[in-house]
Amino acid sequence: MPEELYNYLTVDVEEYFQVAAFADIVRPHDWPAISSRVIPCTDILLDILDEFQVRATFFIVGWTAKRHPQLVRRIHDRGHRIGCHSYLHRKIYEISPEEFRKDTRDAKDILEEIIGRPVTAYRAPSYSITAKSLWALPILAELGFTVDSSIFPILHDNYGIPDSPRFPYTHTSCHIREYPITTVRVASRNLPVGGGGYFRLFPYWFTRFFLNRINQRENQPFIFYIHPWEIDPEQPRFEQARLLSRFRHYNNLHKTAGRFKQLLHDFRFRPLPAN
């Protein structure tokens, strides 16, 4: 890997019960009654990042930030960049532009009040800026965002724009800089290798091989993402959820922390740019 090439590390800070996989059985009005685990899990990630002297961009759900402002301050005080991950973690294409504007503004205001500085980076819940919700980008620009990392250039049942660029680019319509989730080109299709469930599904050697290929053969940085709940194999389980949802959420949780440490050892990382 070229000496000067750094990759981008991101953390999506959300509770295990806020994920899209369980949205059909756990509603926002249920959240206050469910035990929170986001603080200890995020603290473990923060300690791992300190161990490897790595800083990241933390995209934080506004609902979670409002209830745990001390966690947001701790992330910020330890040198990480704060980004917005919506207020109620709803897929953008399932709400109206007016609802999206209010949800995003509420989350941004809460985060900015906590850390005392502008929040200019955004990531949509479940990468839900798709071809049918591109209308969200001008609203983000209107609200003061300059960086987005919401578009996943793959074909998927819940998200993705398969033919969008694989590497960072600027949306000419609103001048927002896009940092798409990382994929590798294999047999004329984009294969997801940028983190999350794919990091847990594929063996680590597979992920490392293709991330190295992006750095070395394409001479490009990759964008990696992880969630605090992914290092928490003891989290309460929603056995009533659909089989596919349970597989996507619970697969290999016990392996994530070890793999993440190896990733930080094998590659160089920094936060997303502020603008």
C-alpha positions in Angstrom: 0.0 0.0 0.0 1.4 3.4 -0.8 2.9 5.1 2.2 0.6 8.2 2.0 -2.7 6.4 1.4 -5.1 6.5 4.3 -8.5 4.9 4.3 -11.7 6.3 5.9 -13.1 4.8 9.0 -16.7 5.4 10.1 -18.8 4.2 13.0 -22.6 4.3 12.9 -23.7 4.8 16.5 -27.1 3.3 17.0 -28.7 0.9 19.5 -29.1 -2.8 18.6 -32.9 -2.3 18.6 -32.9 0.6 16.1 -31.6 -1.3 13.1 -33.7 -1.7 9.9 -33.7 -5.5 10.2 -36.0 -5.2 13.2 -38.0 -2.1 12.1 -41.1 -4.2 11.4 -41.3 -5.5 15.0 -39.7 -2.7 17.1 -41.1 0.8 16.6 -39.6 4.1 17.9 -42.3 4.3 20.5 -41.0 1.0 21.9 -37.4 2.2 22.2 -37.6 3.9 25.7 -38.7 0.6 27.3 -35.8 -1.5 25.9 -32.5 -1.8 27.7 -29.7 0.4 26.2 -26.3 -1.1 25.4 -24.8 1.6 23.2 -22.6 3.2 25.9 -20.5 0.2 26.9 -20.2 -1.0 23.3 -19.1 2.3 22.0 -16.6 2.7 24.8 -15.0 -0.6 23.8 -14.7 0.7 20.3 -13.2 3.9 21.6 -10.6 2.0 23.6 -9.7 -0.2 20.6 -9.2 2.9 18.5 -7.1 4.5 21.2 -5.0 1.3 21.3 -4.2 1.7 17.5 -4.1 5.5 17.6 -6.8 5.8 15.0 -9.5 8.5 14.7 -12.8 8.0 12.9 -16.1 9.7 11.9 -18.9 8.7 14.2 -22.4 9.0 12.6 -24.7 9.3 15.6 -28.5 8.8 15.7 -30.1 11.9 17.2 -32.5 10.0 19.4 -29.5 8.2 21.0 -27.5 11.4 21.3 -30.4 13.2 23.1 -30.5 10.4 25.7 -26.7 10.0 26.1 -25.1 13.4 25.5 -22.2 12.4 27.6 -21.3 9.7 25.1 -21.3 12.2 22.2 -19.0 14.5 24.2 -16.7 11.6 25.1 -16.4 10.6 21.4 -15.7 14.2 20.4 -13.3 14.8 23.3 -11.2 11.7 22.3 -10.5 13.3 18.9 -13.1 11.8 16.6 -15.3 13.6 14.1 -19.1 13.7 14.7 -21.6 13.1 11.9 -25.4 12.9 11.7 -27.2 9.5 11.3 -30.8 10.9 11.4 -33.0 11.3 14.4 -35.2 8.2 14.3 -33.2 6.0 11.9 -36.0 5.7 9.4 -35.3 4.8 5.7 -35.5 8.0 3.7 -37.5 6.6 0.9 -40.2 5.6 3.3 -40.8 9.2 4.6 -41.7 12.5 2.9 -39.3 15.3 2.1 -40.9 17.4 4.9 -40.4 14.6 7.4 -36.8 14.1 6.3 -36.0 17.7 6.6 -37.4 17.9 10.2 -35.8 14.6 11.3 -32.4 15.7 10.0 -32.6 19.2 11.4 -33.6 17.9 14.8 -30.7 15.4 14.9 -28.2 18.0 13.6 -29.3 20.6 16.2 -28.9 18.1 19.0 -25.4 17.0 18.0 -24.2 20.6 17.4 -25.6 21.7 20.8 -23.7 18.9 22.5 -20.3 19.4 20.9 -20.5 23.2 20.2 -19.5 23.1 16.6 -21.0 22.5 13.2 -21.9 19.0 12.1 -21.4 18.8 8.3 -21.3 15.0 7.5 -24.4 12.9 7.1 -25.1 9.2 6.6 -28.6 7.9 5.9 -30.1 5.1 7.9 -29.6 1.8 6.0 -27.9 3.7 3.1 -31.4 4.7 2.0 -30.4 7.5 -0.4 -31.3 5.5 -3.5 -32.5 6.4 -7.0 -36.0 7.1 -5.6 -34.7 9.3 -2.8 -32.1 11.5 -4.4 -34.3 14.4 -3.5 -32.7 14.2 -0.1 -29.4 15.6 -1.3 -30.5 19.2 -1.9 -32.2 19.2 1.5 -28.9 18.1 3.1 -27.1 21.0 1.4 -29.9 23.4 2.5 -29.3 22.2 6.1 -25.6 22.9 5.9 -24.1 19.5 5.1 -21.1 19.3 2.8 -20.3 15.6 3.1 -22.5 12.5 2.6 -21.7 8.8 2.9 -25.1 7.3 2.2 -24.8 5.8 -1.3 -24.0 2.1 -1.7 -23.1 1.2 -5.3 -24.6 -2.3 -5.2 -27.8 -4.2 -6.0 -29.6 -4.9 -2.7 -33.2 -5.5 -1.6 -33.1 -2.5 0.8 -30.6 0.0 -0.6 -28.1 0.7 -3.3 -27.5 2.5 -6.6 -25.6 -0.1 -8.6 -24.3 2.1 -11.3 -23.2 5.0 -9.1 -19.4 5.8 -8.8 -17.4 3.5 -6.5 -15.0 6.2 -5.3 -15.5 9.7 -3.8 -17.2 12.3 -6.1 -19.1 15.5 -6.0 -22.9 15.8 -6.6 -23.0 18.6 -9.2 -26.6 19.5 -8.4 -25.9 20.4 -4.7 -22.1 20.4 -4.4 -22.1 17.8 -1.6 -19.0 15.5 -1.6 -20.1 11.8 -1.7 -18.1 9.1 0.0 -19.8 5.9 -1.3 -19.5 2.7 0.7 -16.7 0.5 -0.6 -17.2 -2.2 -3.2 -14.8 -4.1 -5.3 -15.5 -4.9 -9.0 -15.7 -8.6 -9.6 -17.0 -10.2 -12.9 -18.8 -6.9 -14.0 -20.6 -6.6 -10.6 -19.8 -4.6 -7.5 -19.1 -6.8 -4.4 -19.6 -5.1 -1.0 -16.5 -5.4 1.2 -16.7 -2.1 3.2 -17.8 -3.4 6.6 -21.0 -4.2 8.6 -22.7 -7.5 7.9 -20.3 -8.2 5.0 -17.3 -7.9 7.4 -18.9 -10.5 9.6 -20.1 -12.8 6.8 -16.9 -13.1 4.7 -13.8 -14.5 6.3 -11.2 -11.9 7.2 -8.7 -13.0 4.6 -11.3 -12.4 1.9 -12.0 -8.8 3.1 -8.3 -8.0 3.5 -7.5 -9.4 0.0 -10.0 -7.1 -1.7 -9.3 -4.1 0.4 -5.7 -4.5 -0.4 -6.6 -4.7 -4.1 -8.4 -1.4 -3.9 -5.4 0.3 -2.2 -2.7 -1.3 -4.3 -4.2 -2.0 -7.7 -6.7 0.9 -7.9 -4.7 3.3 -5.7 -7.8 4.4 -4.0 -8.9 4.7 -0.3 -11.8 2.6 0.9 -14.6 3.6 3.3 -15.1 1.2 6.1 -18.1 1.1 8.6 -18.9 -0.7 11.8 -21.6 -0.4 14.5 -21.1 -0.7 18.3 -23.7 -3.5 18.5 -21.6 -5.6 16.2 -19.1 -6.3 19.0 -21.8 -7.3 21.4 -22.7 -11.0 21.1 -24.5 -10.9 24.4 -27.2 -8.4 23.3 -30.8 -9.4 23.8 -32.2 -11.3 20.8 -35.4 -10.7 18.9 -36.3 -14.3 18.1 -39.6 -13.2 16.6 -37.8 -11.4 13.7 -37.6 -12.9 10.3 -35.0 -15.5 9.7 -33.1 -13.4 7.1 -33.1 -10.4 9.5 -31.8 -12.5 12.3 -29.0 -13.9 10.1 -28.0 -10.5 8.9 -27.9 -9.1 12.4 -26.5 -11.9 14.6 -24.1 -13.6 12.2 -20.5 -13.8 13.7 -21.0 -11.1 16.3 -18.4 -12.9 18.5 -15.8 -12.5 15.8 -16.2 -8.8 15.0 -13.9 -7.2 17.7 -11.0 -9.5 16.8 -11.4 -8.9 13.1 -11.7 -5.2 13.7 -8.4 -5.1 15.6 -6.7 -7.0 12.8 -8.1 -4.5 10.3 -6.7 -1.6 12.2 -3.3 -3.4 12.3 -3.3 -4.1 8.6 -4.5 -0.7 7.2 -4.1 3.0 7.9 -7.2 5.1 8.7 -8.5 8.6 9.3 -11.9 10.3 9.6 -13.8 11.5 6.6 -12.9 15.1 5.5 -15.0 17.8 7.1 -15.9 19.3 3.7 
